């Protein structure tokens, strides 16, 4: 039965990686393999020799001695445990996405767009790379990529030049998301899972992430597409809403507040995100009602406030397919963890390829394993890889291993356009060809990844 469950995972995983070839959205195989895996566990519960206690993070010694009803009860408790942990991540992401959509409702990002007044291709490259790096740390790399490419489409006329900028935005956004607990879903998973803390994450990964962004940008600035001046589109647009700047800074500030809330209250991050969403929503409703009240007085109309609710509109525009994909893949990996498969794989890894020992973060072999995880995240989605690492390793909070995993999984996906959420969304928005990216951008991402990894190996010796 274990073999069948592993095969279900492998084929589901293959369907996810071949999403663009088989024309089936990746959320579908993720949900299917999650449901089938847990169904097979339920049907064959008596045939499994071991069970992994996720709460205590150890294999149960007496699982085989339990009766059928006790095993079923244990399975239900484990399922609820994993669902609770997964829900923490999903609710957190939904809150962050909704705040960003509220900012966009008030045209808040037009403040950034109106700041581009120069025509130097090199200056525009550095502007967007730095913006991608900073914004991704605040509003996550996926959302930052969407925002910046949307702005880029309104500024740069030539698509052939624009896709070059999009490629560097992907690299910078993934680098910026790696050092922030809210910048990348994989880093968020490690943070919510109490593997990394906000302070140590910044301490260990900020410099490597900066290098991962700066090195490719420097190299790209000497390439032909970024030399000379650029023909810009007419950029006389001004914010269409008088509250645009207010909502921009309020929304970004509310998201940045979440890590501080966690440190102060010791509550899970999704609680702080819900508080931030509530505060932003209050101001959004007040500003919207005020605007429509004035409009109604001027035109003698009666307009339903529900029809114009920015919160309702924003909730309807968040990326629910991404949310469901994360649900499916995380719960599918949880099924493998519950059967002790990931635990056994980790033990085999430690025994057979270099004796990683009890502190793998300090060995050459573990560094190679984590680097391979980064390369793997370019080929395979980084979410299941990090989810698997959470089940494979038992290192303590802020062990260097977790920080290296956060860096590798977060930035390694830049090496292929399908390797990260930022890359996939850019591919869709600009119709970027897979092989064009492989030829033109991948080598820049690889150089940046290696440079940042070397910087991490050096900086960790200082702390």
Buried (B, 14 or more C-beta within 10 A) or exposed (E): BBEEBBEBBEBBBEBBBBBBEEEEEBBBBBBBBBBBBBEBBEEEBEEBEBBBBBEEEEBBEEBEEBEEEEBBEBBEEBBEBBBEBBEBBBBBBBBBBBBBBBBBBBBBBBBBBBEBEEEBBBBBBBBBBBBBBBBBBBBBBBBBBBBBBEBBBBBBEEEEBBBBBBBBBBBBBBBBBBBBBBBBBBBBBBBBBEBBBBEBBBBBBBBBBBBBBBBBBBBBBEEEBBEEEBEBEEEEEEBEBEBBBBBBEBBBEBBBBBBEBBEEEEEBBBBBBBBBBEBBBEBBBEBBEEBBEEEEEEEEEEEEEEEBBBBEBBBEBBBEEBBBBBBBBBBBBBBBBBBBBBBBBBBEBBEEEBEBEEEBBBBEBBBEBBBEBBBBBBBBBBBBBBBBBBBBBEBEEBBBBBBBBBBBBBBBBBBBBBBBBBBBBBBEBBEBEEEEBEEBBBEBBBBBBBBBBEBBBEBBEEE
